[in-house]
Amino acid sequence: MQGLTELLFRRVYEECFPGAIERAVTPFLSLTHNLHNLLQSDGQTSTLRQYLRDVLPEANKGSIPITPQILGKEPDEFIALANKLYDMGYGEVNWNIGCPMRNITGKHRGSGILPYPDEVRGVLDAVVPRIKPLLSVKMRIGLRQKEEIRALVPVINDYPLASVTIHPRLGRQQYTGVPDVEIFGQVLPMINHAVIYNGDITTPEDAWRIKERFPGVADVMVGRGILYRPTLPLELTWGEGRVKDGFKTGEPMSDSERLRLTKHFIARLMTEIRNNAKSDESALRKTKEYWCMLWKGLPISEADARKVLREQELTAVDNLIDYFIQ
Ligand SMILES: Cc1cc2nc3c(=O)[nH]c(=O)nc-3n(C[C@H](O)[C@H](O)[C@H](O)COP(=O)(O)O)c2cc1C
């Protein structure tokens, strides 16, 4: 998730919950005009390192295993970037055709390409035979109408994809409304790839429910839930030995344990944001971005949580958060 599940977050997360997340898809790398030339140049320019900073293998060492994600539809740039990522050690890259941001969809990027199955085919035709890593896809059910996915299924079935992650909302919904699990269930048996479900998984029960209702689902991907309930991946594997619907589980994690782990994680994340921010302003902005979601894991009211967002001074924000997580 752009601006959220970036390297700093992933490193703190892995420190607090080692091994709990099997794999993270990175915030997208957007294809840019000069990328082809940049990658052709000498491979070590600072511009290139800056562009690739989130996926540099040395920086990701000891952190959550990642699959780099690509946003865009320009085949030459796509191929160059995917092969560069392969040379950096990534055996799989993910194509983002789900992003709902208007400045992106307008250019037929992200979910903006979903109403145009021929364009999707054009990209896959050009890219799949020429890239060294495996390709997986992350998509929504459509940009404007859910029927769009029906025309896309035969297209994606024609290519050897590592997996297809489906977030069953429309691009135009952004993050509002509820995922359309009906249409998800209808297209699931038509897809000949491993299908991963994504959308509104915020409790262990949400994950069980999806696995129970759709046994054909290969896995679930947690999005915002990782911030709402940082212990969620751990809860899905809590206690060894008992297997429920393909997941290992035991006794549910107690509320007090969940709270203890959540507070510790928030404290560590806040400290690292401070330690790594270029200025107090950027630390303040970043802290608030995370806090908008993280407070939901704490037993506090929305009104109290909003007090943090109203503060303009970093010290005041720090003090308030410290108070909530003490
Ligand atoms: C701020 C924000 C940034 C996101 N950035 C990305 C991204 O870079 N790549 C991606 O595949 N999905 C991105 N997503 C979408 C999530 O990965 C996920 O598909 C979506 O939030 C639905 O899952 P959820 O209901 O569990 O959050 C982003 C979501 C949010 C809220």
The ligand as a Tripos MOL2 file, in Angstrom:
@<TRIPOS>MOLECULE
LIG
   31    33     1     0     0
SMALL
NO_CHARGES

@<TRIPOS>ATOM
      1 C1         -3.4780    4.2150    1.0110 C.3       1 LIG1
      2 C2         -3.5900    2.9600    0.2040 C.ar      1 LIG1
      3 C3         -2.5810    2.6640   -0.7070 C.ar      1 LIG1
      4 C4         -2.6600    1.4940   -1.4860 C.ar      1 LIG1
      5 N1         -1.6250    1.2030   -2.3450 N.ar      1 LIG1
      6 C5         -1.6570    0.0380   -3.0550 C.ar      1 LIG1
      7 C6         -0.5820   -0.3380   -3.9220 C.ar      1 LIG1
      8 O1          0.4260    0.3710   -4.0790 O.2       1 LIG1
      9 N2         -0.6890   -1.5150   -4.5900 N.ar      1 LIG1
     10 C7         -1.7790   -2.3310   -4.4350 C.ar      1 LIG1
     11 O2         -1.8270   -3.4010   -5.0350 O.2       1 LIG1
     12 N3         -2.8010   -2.0020   -3.6300 N.ar      1 LIG1
     13 C8         -2.7640   -0.8530   -2.9480 C.ar      1 LIG1
     14 N4         -3.8070   -0.5390   -2.1210 N.ar      1 LIG1
     15 C9         -4.9830   -1.4290   -2.0670 C.3       1 LIG1
     16 C10        -4.8390   -2.5250   -1.0280 C.3       1 LIG1
     17 O3         -3.7190   -3.3340   -1.3150 O.3       1 LIG1
     18 C11        -6.0830   -3.4190   -1.0380 C.3       1 LIG1
     19 O4         -6.2070   -4.0150   -2.3060 O.3       1 LIG1
     20 C12        -7.3560   -2.6630   -0.7350 C.3       1 LIG1
     21 O5         -7.1740   -1.7410    0.3110 O.3       1 LIG1
     22 C13        -8.4860   -3.6450   -0.3880 C.3       1 LIG1
     23 O6         -8.1320   -4.4640    0.6650 O.3       1 LIG1
     24 P1         -8.5740   -4.1210    2.1780 P.3       1 LIG1
     25 O7        -10.0610   -3.9360    2.1550 O.co2     1 LIG1
     26 O8         -8.1090   -5.3260    2.9500 O.co2     1 LIG1
     27 O9         -7.8610   -2.8660    2.5440 O.co2     1 LIG1
     28 C14        -3.7660    0.6180   -1.3530 C.ar      1 LIG1
     29 C15        -4.7710    0.9280   -0.4290 C.ar      1 LIG1
     30 C16        -4.6960    2.0710    0.3410 C.ar      1 LIG1
     31 C17        -5.8070    2.3700    1.3080 C.3       1 LIG1
@<TRIPOS>BOND
     1     1     2 1
     2     2     3 ar
     3     2    30 ar
     4     3     4 ar
     5     4     5 ar
     6     4    28 ar
     7     5     6 ar
     8     6     7 ar
     9     6    13 1
    10     7     8 2
    11     7     9 ar
    12     9    10 ar
    13    10    11 2
    14    10    12 ar
    15    12    13 ar
    16    13    14 ar
    17    14    15 1
    18    14    28 ar
    19    15    16 1
    20    16    17 1
    21    16    18 1
    22    18    19 1
    23    18    20 1
    24    20    21 1
    25    20    22 1
    26    22    23 1
    27    23    24 1
    28    24    25 2
    29    24    26 1
    30    24    27 1
    31    28    29 ar
    32    29    30 ar
    33    30    31 1
@<TRIPOS>SUBSTRUCTURE
     1 LIG1         1 GROUP 0 **** ****
